[in-house]
Amino acid sequence: MRKVYEGAPVSEGLGIGEIYCYRKADLKPTPCRIAREEVNAKLAEYEGLKEKVDAELDDLINQLQCSQPDKSLIFMAHREILHDKAIDEKIRKEIGENLSDPAWAIYTVYEEFRLLLAGMKKQQFRERAQDVVDVRDRLLRAAQGIESPSLSVLPKPVIIACHDLLPSDTATLDRDNVIAIVTESGGETSHSAIIARGYGIPALAGIPGLMDIVKDKDRAIVDAIEGRLIIEPTEEEIERYQEEKERYLRLATEIRSFLAKDPITKDGARMEIGLNIGSVEEIRVKEAAYASFVGLFRTEFLYMSSPQLPTEDEQYESYKEVLEAFKRPVTLRTLDIGGDKTIPCIPLPKEENPFLGVRGIRLCFEKPEIFKTQLRAAFRASAHGELSLMLPMVASMEDIYQAKELINSVRQELAAEGIPMAPEVKTGIMVEVPSIALLADLAAKEVDFASIGTNDLCQYTLAVDRMNPRVMKCYQSFHPGLFRLIGYVVEEFRAAGKPVSVCGELAGNPLAVAVLIGLGVRRFSMNPSSIAKVKRIITQLTTGQAQELAEEVQRLATAAQVKRFLENELQDYLY
């Protein structure tokens, strides 16, 4: 019987095929008490389980570190959970004082932490509860002698349906035989969504009761564009969606043909296309060869991958590696921690509103030694290529003055030590906070360049926590007020003869790029996967057309009106 269910598209695409229900064994142990004289032996047993799981995680990290370093960070985080002191002490207490069997102790303590995370307001914390479950289940499987489930070998192409995919489920996924993924839980920021997007697998999330709805070998259509799961579709639907899928794939192939094209408008205006990266591996993908600069080098990955603060030499080697491998200009964003980004080596106090708290440049001012260590490493690396520094979360002119003072003092220290560095390292700011956007005329006199981070600028302009699902509908990246603000920043920096770029998600969105060109933006920095589709829109427009679009957008009243207008005006260029 045909049924249609709505879900959240978390990885774009279309899939048609049979359902494979991925159900895992119930690992919940039976409560069991041990004798007092067994305590030492059971504590040793618990240590053995940890060692076994530690070895499993090491294997996964080693498998992924070279090919997919961003995915390996997930399992580094799992290892941190495995060795978490608070969890470990509670389990030991449960065994030693409450005389619980190791399996039951593991289950009860990890469940306590899972519930704690699941009950938090922030979605990213709730989704991290799945990481706790992943580690817990590894320990329980080891305790019960159950082999870890695997999706690494699938007999034929299938649509995977499950409650949710844990990171360990997706790490070794048989990508050749996965048509699509559909989950009961999860969201756009969940690990399964991130990995699905990285693999280019269509994925829907958030379909309540999914595993009670579907069964093995059900025919299904996954529309991860409109957000629809169709169970037992009609033959006409299958035929129509097959045509739509072929059209979608043809379009994707056509779009990829634009990779090698120069980003020049029809009237001869050249745009610059840059990369947003988090590691040297990301500049080795095919698409990176078609970018002329790195507009955003996120340095957090170094801090995320280690339980200790990275040393000056470790940072220097990493920055040097990127500069020598890319051989084009690189803009290094200084440490941007806080808000939704936390790292184990810099414990931060709980804040009521972390996005409004100590993050970005504020944290660097609060911990100047960490900031100075990074600056020293960056200046040393500048001897090996064209490096610029970019400051995140700047909110005031005082932020700029204070940062410049610290930067100059570090440069003087290195010069006094006789350490080689570039004769000039430009300093710019991220424009993410409305207050500094409104002071763009003054900021442009103090810095060498600006890059507009549209994700946070939208969040702060509209007063919307972009990680809170309850207000996600209020996060409107096509809000006309946001475009007006961007236009003002671009105008003031260009008037001062200073370059300005866009490095947020809007830079990789063809609809938005058309407007941004009209506002005067000429530099765009994006994920490598977005380069082809952005070049496609650039090469099909004139700057005059883009200006007309930008003018009309700023006259409209709502984000919905802006989106409809652009989709209508640009449909011949997009589809």
Buried (B, 14 or more C-beta within 10 A) or exposed (E): EEEEBEBBBBBBBBBBBBBBBBEBEEBEBEEEEBEEEBBEEBBEBBEEBBEBBBEBBEEBBEBBBEEBBBBBBBBBBBBBBBEBEEBBEBBBEBBBEEBBBBBBBBBBBBBEBBEEBBEEEBBBBBBBBBBBBBBBBBBBBBBEEEEBBEBEEBEEBBBBBBBBBBBBBBBBBBEEBBBBBBBBBBBBBBBBBBBBBBBEBBBBBBBEEBBEBBEEEBBBBBBBEEBBBBBEBEEEBBEEBEEBBEEBEEBBEEBBEBBEEEBEBEEEBEBBBBBBBBBBBBBEEEBBEBBBBBBBBBBBBBBBBBEEBBEBEBBBBBBBBBBEBBEBBBBBBBBBBBBBBBBBBBEBEEEEEBBEBBBBBBBBBEBEEBBBBBBBBBBBBBBBBBBBBBBBBBBBBEBBEBBBEBBEEBBEBBEEEEEEBBEEBBBBBBBBBBEBBBBBBEBBEBBBBBBBBBBBBBBBBBEBBBBBBEEBEBBBBBBBBBBBBBBBBBBBBBEBEBBBBBBBBBBBBBBBBBBBBBBBBBBBBBBBEBBBBBBBBBBBBBBEBBBEBBEBBBEBEEBEBBBEBBEEBBEEBBE
